[in-house]
């Protein structure tokens, strides 16, 4: 037995080395190629830079989400200096913490092999992949840092809640409340996720020890409200009390604004534009995935009867051939996310039912089951925003990641246990899972690598340098380079507003945006808000205005400024008050032409 344990220990060390090597390879081959030159991460950089210089969030800089991540990034800039690569390296540290948390959680819940495979999937498929034209949907330069910070906080909350259920104490319950309180300063899906897994933990506590006592509830409440209270006190230094409370509650308050949650982009991304089509598509995908799992389960079940060795070998060969064929030639891996919500919700419901009706607190696997239950609840909650349009690309890098990790973990660890299979059954389950999953991982990595190879054009220099598509493919990076350099040379005492979006240019030129708006379309201008934006710009007019090409088709805007609510009033005000002083490329209002114009106020 000691020799077996030593061998398993060495195998696990080798596995960890493989994981580290995979992460190093993917980071090296995508180095500085993660971000989009115009949108999302550029605004994250701009916000962190402005806050590090003393600006106040929501008053001086616009943001849709909660304040925690932005002030964390600002602290990084204050400590280590400003630079894209500075923030990217900080994000890589957070990614390492997320990956480590996943390994620890899945090892506790499903064993070493399941932990290795799940972590490998997370690193290879979700860590740094480029599946869509725009960058930013990765853990190095995320479109919103609330996504990566939220994943880490929720994983730590799973561990904290499991520890609290196992050994309740005031410290553990306070930490659990504090972690939930941090999600209240991020994004709505993380608030929902934290509430979901906390509710499941309370269920587990009730099952093992009864309902939590009043003192535990008060301690948890103190931890939960502390982060919001501290931010409210901070904002009170700069804002009236009602605005200060609103600022610290921004992460969930904006969900009450129907114009932001029901715009064309959100409706499409949620799958609400074709709900029944999406339901049928995902139901069919879930049934097919269940069929594959059922086939593996059938072979594992047969092996519990201890058939002759030739039958075991034959079954294994058929399984390898069939699963290999499916993985290499049949499954469209980029759309494999379609089955994830269905599989995960089924697993969660079955787990809750088993937990309530059949599991006792004295069972040896009680706390393992609690951890599995919390992870499943977290996965389902994170996918709730894409339950009609589940996908591993785009927002799937954080919303679908945990669901994608649970499925193979269950196939490796739980499926053989359901049939009390011996070593042969466990081996077949592991081999079958690896055969069906590993070609998919390889397929997705190669798809992403192929996109990264073409990103060779350098934008900016020094700490801010990153790479995008060359001008012969997409001239946007070259346009941004030219504009940022030209405006930077004109002096940093000027101000700049980029239409319809582009605070990356503000950041690269180190020019502040005088109005607290990051973008000027969709939810920011619909429902009569465009007039408010024009009033803000009239009150504090920017010295420079840049209008640059931006594809807004996903927001239902074919040409920026085509109608009120889509930039028409803003462009009319610009035309009345500004004159064009430079241009590059084609018509910036037609995203297909790729161009930009620089304007300066008439009175300047």
C-alpha positions in Angstrom: 0.0 0.0 0.0 2.8 2.5 0.8 4.3 1.8 -2.7 0.9 2.4 -4.4 0.4 5.7 -2.5 4.0 6.8 -3.4 3.3 6.0 -7.0 0.0 8.0 -7.0 1.8 10.9 -5.3 4.4 11.0 -8.0 1.8 10.8 -10.7 0.0 13.7 -9.1 3.2 15.8 -9.1 3.7 14.9 -12.8 0.1 16.0 -13.4 0.7 19.3 -11.7 3.8 19.9 -13.8 1.7 19.2 -16.9 -0.9 21.8 -15.8 1.8 24.4 -15.1 3.5 23.6 -18.5 0.1 24.0 -20.3 -0.5 27.3 -18.6 3.0 28.5 -19.4 2.7 27.5 -23.1 -0.7 29.2 -23.5 0.5 32.4 -21.9 3.7 32.5 -23.9 1.9 31.9 -27.3 -0.7 34.5 -26.5 1.6 37.0 -24.8 0.2 40.6 -25.1 -2.3 39.4 -27.7 -5.2 39.1 -25.4 -7.0 42.4 -25.6 -9.1 44.2 -28.2 -7.6 47.5 -29.4 -10.8 49.6 -29.0 -13.4 48.2 -26.6 -13.8 46.7 -23.1 -10.3 46.2 -21.6 -9.2 49.7 -22.8 -12.0 51.1 -20.6 -10.8 49.0 -17.7 -7.3 50.4 -18.1 -8.6 54.0 -18.4 -10.8 53.6 -15.2 -7.9 52.1 -13.2 -5.6 54.9 -14.4 -8.1 57.7 -13.6 -8.9 56.3 -10.1 -5.2 55.9 -9.3 -4.9 59.6 -10.1 -7.6 60.6 -7.6 -10.8 60.5 -9.7 -14.0 59.3 -8.0 -15.9 56.4 -9.6 -19.4 57.2 -10.9 -18.8 60.9 -10.4 -15.8 61.4 -12.7 -15.7 58.0 -14.5 -18.7 56.0 -15.7 -19.2 52.3 -14.9 -22.1 49.9 -15.1 -21.0 47.5 -12.3 -19.9 47.7 -8.7 -16.8 49.5 -7.4 -14.6 46.7 -5.9 -12.7 45.6 -9.0 -12.0 49.0 -10.3 -10.5 50.3 -7.0 -8.5 47.1 -6.7 -7.0 47.8 -10.2 -6.4 51.4 -9.2 -4.4 50.1 -6.2 -2.4 47.9 -8.5 -1.5 51.0 -10.6 -0.7 53.1 -7.5 1.7 50.4 -6.2 3.3 49.1 -9.3 2.8 51.9 -11.8 0.6 52.3 -14.8 0.7 49.8 -17.7 -1.3 47.3 -19.6 1.2 44.5 -18.8 1.1 45.5 -15.1 -2.6 44.8 -14.9 -2.3 41.7 -17.1 0.3 40.2 -14.7 -1.9 41.0 -11.7 -4.7 39.1 -13.6 -2.4 36.2 -14.2 -1.8 35.9 -10.5 -5.5 35.9 -9.9 -5.8 33.3 -12.7 -3.3 31.1 -10.9 -5.3 31.5 -7.7 -8.5 30.5 -9.5 -6.8 27.5 -11.1 -5.4 26.4 -7.7 -8.8 26.8 -6.1 -10.4 24.7 -8.8 -7.8 22.0 -8.3 -8.3 21.9 -4.6 -12.1 21.9 -4.8 -12.3 19.2 -7.4 -9.7 17.1 -5.7 -11.7 17.2 -2.5 -15.0 16.6 -4.4 -14.1 14.2 -7.1 -10.5 13.0 -6.7 -7.1 13.7 -8.2 -7.7 12.6 -11.8 -11.0 14.6 -12.0 -9.2 17.6 -10.5 -6.4 17.3 -13.0 -8.7 17.0 -16.0 -11.0 19.8 -14.9 -8.1 22.2 -14.2 -6.6 21.3 -17.6 -9.9 22.1 -19.3 -10.1 25.4 -17.4 -6.6 26.4 -18.3 -6.7 25.3 -21.9 -10.2 26.2 -23.0 -11.2 29.1 -20.8 -8.0 30.7 -19.6 -6.6 32.5 -22.7 -8.7 31.4 -25.6 -9.6 33.6 -28.5 -12.8 32.2 -30.1 -14.4 35.4 -31.3 -13.1 38.4 -33.3 -12.8 40.7 -30.3 -10.3 39.9 -27.5 -11.1 40.5 -23.8 -12.9 37.2 -23.1 -10.1 35.7 -21.2 -8.5 35.8 -17.7 -5.5 38.0 -18.7 -7.4 41.0 -20.1 -11.1 40.4 -19.2 -13.8 42.7 -20.6 -14.7 43.3 -17.0 -12.5 42.5 -14.0 -15.6 41.8 -12.0 -15.8 38.5 -13.9 -12.5 37.1 -12.8 -12.6 38.5 -9.3 -16.1 37.2 -8.9 -15.1 33.6 -10.0 -12.2 33.6 -7.4 -14.4 35.0 -4.6 -17.2 32.5 -5.3 -14.8 29.6 -5.3 -13.3 30.7 -2.0 -16.9 31.0 -0.7 -17.5 27.4 -1.6 -14.5 26.4 0.5 -15.5 28.7 3.3 -19.1 27.4 3.4 -18.0 23.8 3.3 -15.7 24.4 6.2 -18.5 26.1 8.1 -20.9 23.2 7.6 -18.2 20.8 8.7 -17.0 22.8 11.8 -19.2 25.8 12.5 -17.5 28.7 14.2 -17.9 32.5 14.4 -14.8 33.1 12.2 -16.0 30.7 9.5 -19.5 32.2 9.3 -18.1 35.8 9.3 -15.7 35.0 6.5 -18.6 33.4 4.5 -20.7 36.5 5.0 -17.7 38.7 4.1 -17.1 36.9 0.8 -20.8 37.1 -0.1 -20.6 40.8 0.8 -17.7 41.3 -1.7 -19.9 39.8 -4.5 -22.4 42.5 -3.8 -19.8 45.0 -5.1 -19.2 43.1 -8.4 -21.9 42.0 -10.8 -25.5 40.6 -10.4 -24.7 37.1 -11.5 -22.1 36.7 -8.7 -24.6 38.1 -6.1 -27.1 35.4 -7.3 -24.3 32.7 -7.3 -23.2 33.6 -3.8 -26.8 33.7 -2.5 -27.5 30.3 -4.2 -24.5 28.5 -2.6 -25.1 30.1 0.7 -28.7 28.8 0.7 -27.4 25.3 -0.2 -24.9 25.5 2.6 -27.7 26.5 5.1 -29.6 23.4 3.8 -26.6 21.3 4.5 -26.2 22.8 8.0 -29.9 22.2 8.7 -29.5 18.6 7.6 -26.5 18.0 9.9 -26.9 20.3 12.8 -30.2 22.1 12.5 -31.0 25.7 11.4 -28.2 28.2 12.2 -28.6 30.0 15.5 -29.3 33.7 15.8 -25.8 34.6 16.8 -24.4 32.9 13.7 -26.9 34.8 11.5 -26.0 38.1 13.1 -22.3 37.4 12.6 -22.9 36.4 9.0 -24.9 39.6 8.4 -22.1 41.7 9.9 -19.7 40.2 7.4 -22.1 40.5 4.5 -22.8 44.2 5.0 -19.3 45.3 5.9 -17.9 45.8 2.3 -20.9 47.9 1.2 -20.7 49.9 4.4 -17.1 50.7 3.9 -17.6 51.8 0.3 -20.6 53.9 1.3 -18.4 55.7 3.9 -15.7 56.3 1.2 -18.2 57.7 -1.3 -19.7 59.9 1.4 -16.5 62.0 1.2 -17.4 63.0 -2.3 -21.1 62.5 -2.9 -24.4 63.2 -1.2 -25.5 60.4 1.1 -28.1 59.0 -1.4 -25.7 59.0 -4.3 -23.0 57.4 -2.0 -25.3 54.6 -1.1 -26.4 54.2 -4.8 -22.7 54.1 -5.9 -21.8 51.3 -3.4 -25.0 49.4 -4.5 -24.4 49.9 -8.3 -23.7 46.2 -8.9 -27.4 45.3 -8.3 -29.2 48.6 -8.7 -28.7 48.7 -12.5 -30.7 45.4 -12.9 -33.8 47.5 -12.0 -33.3 49.6 -15.1 -35.3 47.9 -17.9 -33.6 50.0 -20.6 -30.3 48.4 -19.8 -31.4 44.9 -19.2 -33.8 44.7 -22.2 -31.8 46.3 -24.9 -31.3 44.5 -28.2 -27.8 43.2 -27.3 -28.9 41.7 -24.0 -32.0 40.1 -25.5 -29.8 38.4 -28.2 -27.1 37.3 -25.8 -29.7 35.8 -23.4 -31.4 34.0 -26.3 -34.7 35.7 -25.8 -34.9 36.7 -29.4 -35.7 33.1 -30.4 -36.5 31.4 -27.1 -38.2 28.3 -28.3 -35.5 27.6 -31.0 -32.9 27.9 -28.3 -34.8 25.6 -25.9 -35.1 23.0 -28.6 -31.4 23.3 -29.6 -30.2 23.0 -26.1 -32.6 20.2 -25.2 -31.4 18.2 -28.2 -27.8 18.8 -27.3 -28.4 17.8 -23.7 -30.1 14.5 -24.8 -27.2 13.7 -27.1 -24.7 14.3 -24.3 -26.8 12.2 -21.9 -26.7 9.4 -24.5 -22.9 9.5 -24.6 -22.8 9.4 -20.8 -25.3 6.6 -20.7 -23.2 4.5 -23.1 -20.2 4.9 -20.8 -22.4 4.1 -17.8 -23.7 0.9 -19.5 -20.2 -0.4 -20.1 -19.2 0.4 -16.5 -22.4 -1.4 -15.3 -21.6 -4.5 -17.3 -18.1 -4.7 -15.9 -19.4 -5.0 -12.3 -20.4 -8.6 -13.2 -16.7 -9.4 -13.8 -16.9 -10.7 -17.4 -14.0 -12.5 -19.0 -10.9 -10.6 -19.9 -11.5 -10.8 -23.6 -14.9 -9.2 -23.2 -13.4 -6.4 -21.1 -10.8 -5.7 -23.8 -13.3 -5.8 -26.6 -15.6 -3.4 -24.7 -12.7 -1.1 -24.1 -11.7 -1.2 -27.7 -15.2 -0.4 -28.9 -15.5 2.4 -26.4 -12.2 3.9 -27.5 -13.0 3.7 -31.2 -16.5 5.1 -30.8 -15.7 7.9 -28.4 -12.6 8.8 -30.4 -14.6 9.0 -33.6 -17.3 11.1 -31.9 -14.7 13.4 -30.4 -12.6 13.8 -33.6 -15.1 13.9 -36.4 -18.7 14.4 -35.1 -18.8 16.8 -32.1 -18.7 20.5 -33.0 -16.7 21.5 -29.9 -17.1 25.3 -30.3 -20.9 24.7 -29.7 -20.4 22.1 -27.0 -21.7 24.6 -24.4 -25.2 24.0 -25.7 -25.6 20.9 -23.4 -23.9 22.3 -20.3 -26.9 24.1 -18.7 -29.1 21.1 -19.2 -26.6 18.6 -17.8 -25.7 20.8 -14.8 -29.3 21.6 -13.8 -30.1 17.9 -14.0 -27.1 17.1 -11.8 -28.0 19.8 -9.3 -31.6 18.7 -9.0 -30.6 15.1 -8.5 -28.0 16.1 -6.0 -30.5 18.2 -4.0 -33.0 15.3 -4.0 -30.5 12.8 -2.9 -29.2 15.2 -0.3 -32.6 15.8 1.3 -34.1 12.3 1.0 -31.2 9.8 1.3 -28.1 11.4 2.7 -27.4 11.4 6.5 -25.0 13.7 8.3 -23.3 10.6 9.7 -22.5 9.3 6.2 -18.7 9.2 5.4 -19.2 11.2 2.2 -21.5 13.8 3.7 -19.0 16.8 3.5 -17.8 15.7 0.0 -21.5 15.7 -1.1 -21.9 19.2 0.4 -19.0 20.5 -1.6 -20.3 18.9 -4.8 -23.7 20.4 -4.2 -22.2 23.9 -3.7 -20.1 23.7 -6.8 -23.1 22.5 -8.9 -25.2 25.3 -7.5 -22.5 27.8 -8.3 -22.2 26.5 -11.9 -26.0 26.7 -12.5 -26.2 30.2 -11.0 -23.4 31.5 -13.2 -25.1 30.0 -16.3 -28.4 31.6 -15.4 -27.7 34.6 -17.7 -27.1 32.3 -20.7 -29.6 29.5 -19.9 -31.2 30.0 -23.4 -28.0 30.6 -25.2 -25.3 28.5 -23.4 -21.9 28.7 -25.0 -18.2 28.3 -24.0 -17.1 31.3 -26.1 -17.8 35.0 -25.5 -19.1 35.3 -21.9 -18.8 31.6 -21.5 -15.2 32.0 -20.4 -16.6 32.6 -16.9 -20.3 31.8 -17.0 -20.0 28.3 -18.5 -16.5 27.4 -17.2 -17.6 25.6 -14.0 -20.4 23.7 -15.7 -17.9 22.4 -18.3 -15.6 21.2 -15.5 -18.3 19.4 -13.5 -19.4 17.1 -16.4 -16.1 15.2 -16.8 -15.5 15.2 -13.1 -18.8 13.4 -12.6 -18.1 10.9 -15.4 -14.7 10.0 -13.9 -15.5 9.9 -10.2 -19.3 9.5 -9.6 -20.4 7.4 -12.5 -18.4 4.2 -11.4 -19.6 4.8 -7.8 -23.2 4.7 -8.9 -22.7 1.1 -9.9 -20.2 0.2 -7.2 -17.8 -0.6 -9.9 -14.4 -2.1 -9.2 -11.0 -1.1 -10.6 -12.0 -2.2 -14.1 -15.1 0.0 -14.1 -13.2 3.0 -12.7 -10.5 2.5 -15.4 -13.1 2.3 -18.2 -14.9 5.5 -16.9 -11.6 7.3 -16.8 -10.4 6.2 -20.2 -13.8 6.9 -21.8 -13.9 10.4 -20.3 -10.3 11.2 -21.4 -11.0 9.8 -24.9 -14.1 12.0 -25.4 -12.7 15.1 -23.7 -9.0 15.4 -24.7 -9.6 15.7 -28.5 -12.1 18.4 -27.8 -9.6 20.3 -25.7 -7.0 20.0 -28.4 -9.5 21.1 -31.1 -10.4 24.3 -29.1 -6.8 25.1 -28.3 -5.8 24.8 -32.0 -8.7 27.0 -33.0 -7.6 29.7 -30.6 -3.9 29.4 -31.5 -4.8 29.8 -35.1 -6.4 33.2 -34.3 -3.5 34.3 -32.2 -0.9 33.6 -34.9 -2.3 36.5 -37.0 -2.0 39.1 -34.2 1.3 40.6 -35.1 0.8 44.4 -35.2 2.1 46.3 -32.2 -0.1 49.0 -30.7 1.5 51.4 -28.2 4.9 50.9 -26.6 6.6 49.9 -23.4 4.3 48.7 -20.6 1.2 49.4 -22.7 2.3 47.4 -25.8 0.0 44.8 -27.1 -0.6 43.1 -30.5 -3.6 43.0 -32.8 -4.4 42.2 -36.4 -2.1 43.8 -39.0 -3.5 46.7 -41.1 -3.9 44.6 -44.2 -6.5 42.5 -42.3 -8.0 45.1 -40.0 -6.5 48.7 -39.9 -8.2 49.5 -36.5 -5.0 49.0 -34.5 -3.0 51.3 -36.8 -5.7 53.9 -36.6 -5.7 53.9 -32.8 -1.9 54.1 -32.8 -1.9 57.1 -35.0 -4.7 58.9 -33.1 -3.2 58.2 -29.6 0.2 59.4 -30.7 -1.0 62.5 -32.3 -3.2 63.6 -29.4 -0.6 62.7 -26.8 1.9 65.0 -28.5 -0.7 67.9 -28.3 -0.4 67.9 -24.6 -2.0 66.0 -21.6 -3.8 69.0 -20.2 -6.5 68.6 -22.9 -9.6 66.4 -22.6 -11.0 63.8 -25.1 -14.3 62.0 -25.7 -14.4 59.1 -28.1 -17.6 58.3 -30.0 -19.3 55.9 -29.9 -16.8 54.1 -27.6 -13.1 54.0 -27.1 -11.6 54.9 -23.8 -8.6 52.8 -24.8 -7.6 55.9 -26.8 -8.0 58.1 -23.7 -5.8 55.7 -21.8 -3.1 55.4 -24.5 -3.0 59.2 -25.0 -3.3 59.8 -21.2 -6.2 62.2 -21.8 -9.2 62.2 -19.5 -12.8 62.0 -20.6 -14.6 65.0 -19.0 -18.0 63.3 -18.9 -18.7 60.2 -16.8 -19.8 58.1 -19.8 -17.7 55.2 -21.2 -19.9 54.5 -24.2 -22.5 56.5 -26.2 -25.0 54.0 -27.6 -27.5 51.3 -26.5 -28.5 51.6 -22.8 -26.5 54.8 -22.3 -28.6 56.7 -24.9 -31.9 54.9 -25.1 -35.1 55.9 -23.3 -34.4 59.6 -23.5 -30.9 59.3 -22.0 -29.2 60.7 -25.1 -30.5 64.2 -24.3 -28.9 63.8 -20.8 -25.6 62.8 -22.4 -25.7 65.8 -24.7 -26.4 68.1 -21.7 -23.4 66.6 -19.8 -21.2 67.2 -22.9 -22.5 70.8 -23.2 -21.8 71.5 -19.6 -18.2 70.2 -19.7 -17.3 70.1 -23.4 -14.2 68.0 -24.3 -11.3 69.7 -26.1 -11.0 66.9 -28.6 -13.7 64.5 -30.0 -12.8 61.4 -31.9 -15.3 59.5 -33.9 -14.0 56.1 -34.8 -15.4 53.0 -36.5 -17.3 50.6 -34.2 -19.4 47.7 -35.3 -22.7 48.2 -33.4 -24.7 45.6 -35.4 -25.0 43.5 -32.2 -26.9 46.4 -30.6 -29.3 46.8 -33.5 -27.4 49.9 -34.9 -26.4 49.6 -38.5 -24.8 53.1 -38.6 -24.0 55.2 -35.6 -26.2 58.3 -35.4 -28.9 56.9 -37.7 -31.7 57.8 -35.3 -32.4 59.3 -31.9 -31.2 57.0 -29.1 -28.5 55.7 -31.4 -26.2 58.8 -31.4 -28.2 61.2 -33.7 -28.6 63.9 -31.1 -24.9 63.6 -30.0 -23.6 63.9 -33.6 -25.9 66.9 -34.2 -24.4 68.6 -31.2 -20.9 67.8 -32.3 -21.6 69.1 -35.8 -22.8 72.4 -34.3 -19.9 72.9 -31.9 -16.8 71.2 -33.4 -14.8 71.3 -36.6 -12.8 68.4 -38.1 -9.1 68.9 -38.0 -7.8 65.5 -39.1 -9.0 62.1 -40.5 -7.6 58.7 -41.2 -9.1 55.9 -43.2 -12.7 55.8 -44.4 -16.1 57.0 -43.0 -16.0 56.3 -39.3 -19.8 56.1 -39.1 -19.6 53.0 -41.4 -17.8 50.3 -39.5 -17.0 48.4 -42.7 -14.8 51.3 -43.9 -12.6 51.5 -40.8 -11.7 55.1 -40.2 -11.6 57.9 -37.7 -11.9 61.7 -37.6 -10.5 64.1 -35.0 -12.5 67.2 -34.1 -11.8 70.3 -32.0 -14.2 72.8 -30.5 -14.8 75.9 -32.7 -13.9 78.3 -29.9 -10.5 76.6 -29.2 
